[in-house]
Amino acid sequence: MNRHKTVLLALGYYFSDMVRGVVTYARKNNWRIVFLRGVAPEEGLKQWRGEGVITSLSEDSLTCRSWGSTKIVSLIRFKHSLLPVSLVRENDYEIGKIAAEFFLRCGHVNFAAYSDTKRLDGFRDTLKNYGYSCDDLRPSESVWRPERRIVEWLLSLPKPCAVICENDWDGAELLALAKWNNIDVPKELSILGVGNDTQICDTSDLTLSSIDSRLYEIGYTAAEELDKLMNGGKPNQVFISPNPFVAERKSTDFFFSEDERLTTIIDWMKKHLDSQFSIDVMAKDFALSESALYKMFVKHLKLSPKQFLLDLRLKRACDLLQQSHRSGLTMDIIASQSGFPTVCAMFTGFRKRFGCAPGEWRRQRMYFDKSAL
């Protein structure tokens, strides 16, 4: 009988969904999970004698000892890559891109980032492609960030301003500081976190919008990769794509436009999404030509009315697909309730946006949902 594998979970930060993903895989494969405890992680690492480690600690912390045959999966990037480890983490650049595109669709023209990773790069590069720039304050400049400096930065930003944060903790921090310093959220600051950890996002009455970086899948995949290493596999790099649509809450519930007609049109589109209206008919209802409506959207949102409408419909379809295994919704019903004229039109939209059919998109997420049961 094979001896059970013993794995250390050594985290510099804690996300419940990520840990749940690791633990789910461990249960399925009869691992013993040990959690690193205490304020001096190096001492715990020096004493560890198990087969594997999943960690978000820095490379400096891990080099406190030699690891021999012990295998390691890291959840953060190493600057020097001195250790033969596998990397499993979010696609940070894609997260930044999704954040920028989301804020652009909310009509924003002023942007900032409270970030210091490739999320900042993806955010800045995407904005640059549309002719915008962004301010930034980098959290890692100090472990304990002076509150006064953060507040001065927030006050200095042009208003209204859209801010992406490195994670949900930082987003919650900015929400609190804005409230204490009479900065109106979301009218002056629209704040977006990353992780979509509901324990953090729903803590305050002013709930935090967030990009779902699929933390459960990251934890589960990290455990899978560690198992491969412990079974003789080679180190690998795996990047998990985030959910393409923002989990919207009160912290970004603000559409900014100098053109009140556009705000009215956007509200109407959201309310009538399942009525399968066409852009030309909608334009006539608002006493606009189709070309005038096109120019209005491109000027303020950097995309056409048809592109904006397709995004709304795809987001609704994704939400319904993730509910369908519990609600029993068919593809026909999902397409209809999302405003697609036919199932074929929904399939075409999914393939253009995600490179796969709706059913495949759902199966990719259901794999992890079933693992969690």
LORO-677652 format. One line per 4 residues: number of its first residue (from 1); their letters; for each residue x, y, z of C-alpha. Coordinates in steps of 0.1 Angstrom, whole numbers. Layout:
! LORO-677652
NUM = A = X,Y,Z; ...
! end
This chain:
! LORO-677652
1 = MNRH = 0,0,0; 14,34,-10; 22,58,18; 0,89,19
5 = KTVL = 17,121,7; 22,149,32; 20,184,19; 27,218,35
9 = LALG = 5,248,27; 27,278,34; 8,309,25; 18,345,29
13 = YYFS = -18,355,23; -50,336,27; -80,332,3; -106,307,15
17 = DMVR = -115,296,-20; -79,290,-29; -74,269,2; -106,250,-5
21 = GVVT = -93,241,-39; -61,226,-25; -80,208,2; -105,193,-22
25 = YARK = -77,178,-43; -60,166,-12; -91,147,0; -96,131,-34
29 = NNWR = -60,118,-33; -56,110,4; -30,136,11; -23,149,46
33 = IVFL = -23,187,46; -3,207,71; -7,244,75; 24,265,82
37 = RGVA = 18,286,114; 36,313,133; 52,346,126; 86,332,116
41 = PEEG = 79,310,86; 116,302,80; 117,282,112; 87,261,101
45 = LKQW = 102,256,66; 135,244,81; 118,217,101; 95,205,73
49 = RGEG = 102,169,61; 72,162,39; 70,154,1; 56,187,-12
53 = VITS = 49,224,-5; 24,248,-20; 34,283,-11; 30,320,-17
57 = LSED = 60,329,3; 89,348,-13; 119,331,-28; 141,347,0
61 = SLTC = 120,328,26; 123,295,7; 161,297,3; 164,294,41
65 = RSWG = 172,257,35; 180,231,8; 149,212,-3; 164,180,-18
69 = STKI = 136,158,-31; 108,179,-17; 87,194,-45; 74,230,-46
73 = VSLI = 46,248,-63; 46,286,-60; 16,309,-63; 38,339,-69
77 = RFKH = 64,348,-94; 101,345,-84; 125,373,-95; 155,351,-99
81 = SLLP = 140,315,-102; 168,299,-83; 146,270,-71; 132,244,-95
85 = VSLV = 95,251,-88; 62,250,-107; 43,283,-109; 5,283,-108
89 = REND = -13,317,-106; -37,341,-123; -31,355,-157; -22,389,-143
93 = YEIG = -19,407,-176; -53,396,-187; -68,407,-154; -54,442,-160
97 = KIAA = -69,442,-195; -103,431,-183; -103,459,-157; -94,486,-183
101 = EFFL = -121,474,-208; -147,473,-180; -139,509,-169; -140,521,-205
105 = RCGH = -174,506,-209; -185,525,-178; -176,558,-196; -145,566,-175
109 = VNFA = -117,589,-188; -95,591,-157; -78,560,-144; -55,548,-116
113 = AYSD = -40,516,-104; -31,505,-68; -9,477,-81; 26,465,-87
117 = TKRL = 24,434,-108; 17,426,-144; -19,436,-136; -7,471,-138
121 = DGFR = 10,464,-171; -21,449,-186; -42,478,-173; -18,505,-186
125 = DTLK = -12,489,-220; -49,485,-227; -57,521,-218; -28,533,-239
129 = NYGY = -43,515,-269; -74,536,-265; -54,568,-260; -55,570,-222
133 = SCDD = -29,569,-194; -32,560,-157; -17,571,-124; -4,545,-100
137 = LRPS = 6,539,-64; 25,506,-58; 16,487,-27; 48,468,-24
141 = ESVW = 69,499,-18; 63,493,19; 47,463,37; 30,488,61
145 = RPER = 18,516,38; 15,550,54; -22,559,55; -15,595,49
149 = RIVE = 3,588,17; -26,567,3; -51,593,12; -31,621,-4
153 = WLLS = -29,600,-35; -66,594,-36; -74,630,-31; -50,640,-58
157 = LPKP = -66,618,-85; -88,636,-111; -125,629,-104; -144,608,-113
161 = CAVI = -116,582,-114; -116,545,-120; -91,525,-98; -80,489,-100
165 = CEND = -65,474,-69; -40,446,-67; -65,424,-47; -97,425,-27
169 = WDGA = -79,434,5; -64,465,-11; -98,473,-26; -115,471,8
173 = ELLA = -87,493,23; -93,520,-3; -131,518,3; -126,524,40
177 = LAKW = -101,553,34; -124,569,9; -153,568,33; -133,582,62
181 = NNID = -120,610,41; -154,620,25; -145,607,-10; -177,596,-27
185 = VPKE = -176,560,-40; -186,553,-67; -193,588,-80; -158,602,-74
189 = LSIL = -139,569,-72; -150,536,-88; -130,509,-70; -124,474,-84
193 = GVGN = -107,446,-66; -93,412,-78; -102,378,-65; -139,381,-59
197 = DTQI = -136,367,-24; -171,373,-11; -159,373,25; -140,405,17
201 = CDTS = -162,420,-10; -194,418,10; -180,429,43; -190,466,40
205 = DLTL = -224,481,32; -206,496,2; -198,462,-15; -167,458,-36
209 = SSID = -168,450,-73; -141,425,-82; -126,404,-111; -131,367,-104
213 = SRLY = -96,353,-107; -110,318,-101; -92,313,-68; -107,278,-63
217 = EIGY = -94,267,-97; -60,281,-88; -58,261,-56; -70,229,-72
221 = TAAE = -46,233,-102; -17,240,-78; -24,207,-61; -26,189,-94
225 = ELDK = 7,204,-105; 24,194,-72; 11,159,-76; 27,157,-110
229 = LMNG = 61,169,-96; 59,144,-67; 53,117,-93; 84,126,-113
233 = GKPN = 71,153,-136; 91,184,-146; 85,220,-133; 58,238,-152
237 = QVFI = 41,272,-155; 2,274,-155; -17,306,-158; -54,305,-150
241 = SPNP = -76,329,-171; -100,350,-150; -137,352,-155; -140,377,-185
245 = FVAE = -168,397,-168; -165,417,-137; -186,407,-106; -203,441,-103
249 = RKST = -213,455,-69; -218,490,-54; -182,502,-56; -185,506,-94
253 = DFFF = -222,512,-97; -218,544,-117; -219,551,-154; -201,583,-163
257 = SEDE = -209,603,-194; -212,639,-202; -240,629,-226; -271,622,-206
261 = RLTT = -287,606,-237; -261,579,-236; -267,571,-199; -304,568,-207
265 = IIDW = -298,545,-236; -274,522,-216; -300,519,-188; -327,510,-214
269 = MKKH = -305,484,-230; -298,467,-197; -335,467,-187; -347,453,-221
273 = LDSQ = -318,429,-227; -341,398,-231; -364,415,-257; -341,408,-286
277 = FSID = -342,443,-299; -320,455,-328; -296,485,-328; -314,502,-357
281 = VMAK = -348,500,-341; -334,512,-308; -318,542,-325; -352,552,-340
285 = DFAL = -369,549,-306; -344,575,-293; -348,597,-323; -313,590,-336
289 = SESA = -299,578,-368; -279,546,-366; -247,565,-376; -253,591,-349
293 = LYKM = -258,564,-323; -226,547,-335; -206,579,-332; -219,585,-297
297 = FVKH = -208,551,-284; -174,552,-301; -167,587,-288; -176,579,-251
301 = LKLS = -170,541,-248; -145,533,-275; -167,506,-291; -198,503,-312
305 = PKQF = -234,499,-300; -234,463,-314; -202,454,-295; -215,469,-263
309 = LLDL = -248,450,-267; -230,417,-275; -210,422,-243; -242,426,-223
313 = RLKR = -257,395,-238; -226,374,-233; -224,384,-197; -260,375,-191
317 = ACDL = -255,341,-209; -224,333,-188; -243,340,-156; -272,318,-168
321 = LQQS = -248,290,-179; -232,288,-145; -266,285,-129; -280,260,-155
325 = HRSG = -268,229,-137; -290,238,-108; -319,255,-126; -321,231,-156
329 = LTMD = -320,259,-181; -316,247,-217; -295,264,-243; -326,277,-261
333 = IIAS = -338,293,-229; -304,308,-221; -301,323,-256; -336,338,-254
337 = QSGF = -332,352,-219; -298,367,-229; -314,385,-259; -298,363,-287
341 = PTVC = -323,358,-316; -312,322,-320; -290,296,-302; -267,297,-333
345 = AMFT = -262,335,-327; -252,328,-291; -227,300,-303; -212,325,-328
349 = GFRK = -208,351,-301; -191,327,-277; -167,314,-303; -156,349,-313
353 = RFGC = -151,360,-278; -140,329,-259; -129,306,-287; -153,278,-276
357 = APGE = -190,269,-276; -212,278,-246; -213,242,-235; -176,239,-235
361 = WRRQ = -172,272,-216; -196,258,-189; -178,224,-187; -145,241,-180
365 = RMYF = -161,257,-149; -183,228,-140; -152,206,-137; -141,225,-106
369 = DKSA = -177,230,-93; -182,193,-92; -149,188,-75; -161,212,-47
373 = L = -192,191,-40
! end
